Amino acid sequence: MDHDKVMEFLGRVTADMGATGSAGLAVIGNRLGLYRALAQGPATPEQFAERTGCHPRYLTEWLRNQAAGGYVGYDAATGEFFLTEEQAFCLADPNGPNVSAAFLAGLGYLRAEPQITEAFRTGAGVAWHEHHEDVFIGCDAFYRPGYVAELVPNWIPALDGVDAKLTAGGRVADLGCGLGSSAVLIAQAYPRTTVVGVDPHAESIELARKKAAEAGVGDRVGFEVATAQTFTGTDYDLVTMFDALHDMGDPLGAARRVRDALAPEGRGCWSSRTPPTTWRTTSTRSAGCTTRAPRSCACRTGSPNPAATRWARRPVRPRSVSWSLRPASAASAAPRRQRSTWSTRSGRELLRRRSGLRPAAGG
């Protein structure tokens, strides 16, 4: 046995254990507003206690942990702890990356460890609604900054004609809306547009309604407890799914429902972090690809008219891709020759069999 390799491995384990504990301390900092308080200016533990109303002994340990992890700064000459501008932006600004709130999701997942352990034995799933509420709040905190930065400035303008339609006044359905951040952002950007947020989790919808009311758009943003396969309404100018489709148990059913809910010139759009890949239809079906690993691809949509719909990839930035579904004209019904940047042969073959898609030659 190599003693040096043993020690190297144990060092990695120790670091992981420390990181796990520090995740809990990041959540404490978020819940108690400690990052926001420290962003006001440098402070010793005693001064910080006066500022926050928390016990100085606990704050001392919290500050030391955060400094050791690089989450806060420390001035040995004055004994003061502080946040740099960059740390404050990431940890204390709700419109920044808001990583302190995002840690809620990690701790929330761990609360479900007993159910997940049992699922390993039984093969049963752990439903989304069975998670702790921290998962829903943390996920919203994690994804919202990306929506603030990209949704209105980049994603919507990338869809042909959608920005103009929503500016004039359109109808939007936001599927898998969670706490409603994306729905609220769309309503704020387009005052003449009405939005319906859809999510199967009733508690999330309740929080979404409160958020919409607080944002002053409650009169134009409604919410419905339903799945992406069962939501109500038709003639939507835009149907969106942000960071949701790849988690659905029936993405095929969701894609069909989106197609049926669109107005004649409507668009369906979803986004997820994925390597950019372009595909073309080669069968008598309209088809599209889900947004994560090839194994989850199951978006084949049977259509009586193979020219009724077509899928078009809309690149946004590296590792972030939005896809759109729209009615196709007769002139654009023929498949176009495009390259694929995904080069795994077995993955391409699996996707072709499941979805009726095939990468263009040379991909």
N, C-alpha and C positions, 0 to 999 in steps of 0.2 A: 504494500500500500504506500502511495506517495503522500508523505506527511504535508508537503507544501500544497498539494492539490486539495487535501482535506481542509486545511486552514483557509485556502482561497474560497472553497465552497461555503464554509461556515461564516466567513466574512460576508458573503453575498446574502446568506440567510439572515444574519444579524441586521444588515442594511434593510432588507425587506421587512423585518419585524419592526424596526424603527419607523420605516415609512408608513406602515399600517397604523401604528399608534399616532403618528403625526397627522394622518388624515383625520382622525377624531379631533385633534386639537385645532385643525383648520376649520372644522365644522363649529366647534365652540367659538372660535373667533368670529365666524359669520353670525351665529345666533346672538351673541352678546354685543355685536357691533364693534369688536375690538379693532379690526382693521380700519374701519372708518374713523374711529377715534384716534388711532395712531397716525392716520393721514393728516390730522390737524396740525401735527408738529412733533418734534422729538420729545421724549419724556423718560425719566427714570421710572422704575416700578412704582415708587411711592407717588410720584406725580401722575402716573397713569392710573393708579387706583383712584385718586381724587377725580380724575377726568371721567372715569367709567363707572364709578360706584361699586367696583368689584374688589375682592380681597387682595391685598398686595402680595401675600405669600403665593397664592395661586398664579397671579399675574407674573411674578418673577419667573416661575418655572415655565409658564407659557411663552414669555418673551425669550428666554434662553433657548427653548426648543426651536422657536421660529427663527432665531438668529443662526443657530447651528445648521438649520436646513436651508438657509439663504432666503427665507421668506421675509425677513426684516433685517435692517442693518443695526450695527452696534458701534458706538463710539467709546472706546476704552478710556479715553481721557476724561470724558464727562460722565460716563456711566449711563448715557442716554441711548434708548432704542429709537429707531426711526424707520420710515418707509421712504424709499426712493420714489421718484415720479413714476417710474415704470412699475414698481411693485404696487404702488397705490392704484394705478390704472388697472392692473390685473386683479387685485384683491379687494378693492374698496369701491370701485365704480360699477354700479349695476348695469351701465351701458358699455362697460369694457368687457374683457373676458370673464370677469366675475367668477374666477376659479374657486374662491372660498365657498360660494354657494353650490358650485358644481360638485364639490366633495360630498354634498348631501346624498347624491345618487349612489356613490360608492358605498357609503355606510348603510344606505337603505337596502342595497342588494344583499349586503352581509346579514342583515336582519332576517332574510329569507333562507339562510343556510339550512335550518332543519327541514324545510319543505323541499329544497333542492337536493339535499342528501337523500331524502326519501324517494325523490323522483329518479335518482340514479338506480334505486332498487326496483322500482315499479315500471319505469319507462313513461310514466305520466308527465304531463307538462305542469309548469307553474304559470298560471294565468297572470296577465298584466295587472289586473285589479287586485290580485292577492299580495302584491308588494306593499311595503310600508309607504306612507305618504311622502317620505323624504325622497323616494325615487322619482316621483312625479315632479316635485318642486325642484330637485336637483337637475333633472333632464331639461326642464324649462330654462333654468339658469345657464346650463351648458350650451344650449343651442341658440338661445335668444340673441346673444351678441352677433352670431353669424347672420341671423336674419336681419338685424339692424343694419349690418354692413353691406349685405348683398341683395336682399329680397327686392326692395324698391329700386335701388340704384342700378342693379345689374340683371337679376334674374327675370323680372317682368319685362323690361325693355328688350331682352333677348328673344321674346316670343312675338312673332309677327303680328302687329296690329293690336296687341293686348293693351299696351299702355294707353293708346288713344281711346280704346273702347272703355276702359275703366275710368279714364278722365272724363269722358262724356257721361258716364253713368252705366255701370254694368252689374252683373250678378255673379258672385263668387261663392264657391263651396270649398272650404278648407278641411280636408279629411285627416283624421288623426291629429286634431288641433291641440290636444293636450290642454294646457292652461291658457290657450288662446293668444299667445304672443304674436304669431304670424297673422292671424285674423285681424287683430287690433292694428298691427302695422299697416296692413293693406287698407283698412278703413280710414286710418289717419292720413294716408297718402292720397287717397281718392275719395274726397268728401261726397261725391255723387253716387258712389258705389255702395251696394249692400252686400254683406258677407254673412254666410252661415258657417259656423264652426261645428264640426262633427267629431265626436269621440265616444267610444263605448264605455268609458269610465265616468260614472256619474259624478264622483267627487271632483274630478278634474274639470268637468263642465261647470260645476258650481263655482269653483275658483275662477274659471274663465269669465263667467258672467260678471263677477265682482271686478275683475281687471278691466273689462270693457266699460263698465259703468264709471270706474275711477278715471279711465282715459277719456271719458266724455263722448264715447262712440256707441254707447249701449242702445241708442235708438236705431242704429244701422247695422249692428252686429248681433245676430241671434245665434243660439247654440242648440244643438240637438244631440241627445244621447242615442247613438246608433253606430253601426259599423260601416266600413267603406263599401260593403256589399248591400246594405239595407237603408242607407240614408235616403231621405225623401227629396223631391224637387226635380225639375227638369229645366231645360233651356238656360243652363248656366253658361256665361261667357268664359269663365275660367274655373277649373277644378284643380286644386292643388293637393299634393301630399308631400310634406317635407320630413325627411328622415323617418319615414313610417312604413313605406311599402315593403321594404325588405324584412320587416318584422311581422308582417301579416301572414296568417296561416293559409289564406286563400288569395294570393295576389291576382290570380286569374279572374276570380269573381269580382275583385275590386276593379280591375281594368275594364271588364265588361260593363260594370255599373257606371263607371266614369264615362265611357263611350256613350251609353244610353242617356246620360244626364246632360250631355253637352248640347248647346244650341248649334244650329247648322254651321256657324262660323266660330264656334267655341274652341277653346284649347284646354287640354289636360296637361298638367305639368307636375313633375315630382323631382326631388333632388336627394342625393346621398353622396357620401364620400366613397369614391370608387375609382379604379384606374379607368381612364377614358377609353371607351370601346365603341366602335361604330359597326352596325350590322345592316343588312338589307334583306328584304323578304324574298323568298324563293319558292314559296308554296302558294296554294290558292287561298291561304288565310292571311288576314292582317296579323301582324305579330309584333311583339316588343319584348324588351329584356328588362328584368328587374335590375336592381342597382347595386347588389353586392357581389358575393362570390357566385360563380357559375352554377353551383349546386342549388342555389335558391331561385334560379331562373325558371319561371313557370307562367309567363305572361301571355301565352298564346291566346288570342281572342278570335273565336270563330265568328265569321261574318258572312251572311248570305251573299254579299257583294264584296269580292276581294279588293275592289278599288275604293271601298267606303272609307277606309281610314288608312293612315300611314304614320309610322313612328319616325321622329327625327331627333337626333341627339343635339343638345345645345351645350357646348362646353362653356363653363363659367370660369374656372381657374384650376390649376393642378389639384387633383384629389377631390374636386367638388364638381359634380356634373348634374345638370338638370336635363330631364327628358320631356318631350312634349308629344301629345296626341292630338291630332287635328283632322278634320275632314279633308280629303284629297280631291283635287280636280282630276278630270279625265286625263289631262295633259301630264299630270305628275304621278299617275298611277303606276307607271313602269318603274321597277326597282332601279335605283341608281348604283353605280359602281363606286364603292367606298372602301377605304382601307381600315383594317382593324389593328389597334396597337396591342391587343392581347394575343400573345403568341403561344399559349399553352395548347398543344394540339388536342390532348384528351379533353380539356375544358371546352374547346370550340366544338368538338364532336358531340359532347354531352348537351351543350346548349342547342345545337342544331336539331338533335333528336327531340328535345323537349319542347322547343318553341317554334320549329319550322324555319329558323333563321340560319343563315350561313355567312361567314365573313367573306368579303370579296377576295378575289384572287390576289395573292401577294401579301395578304394580311398576316 
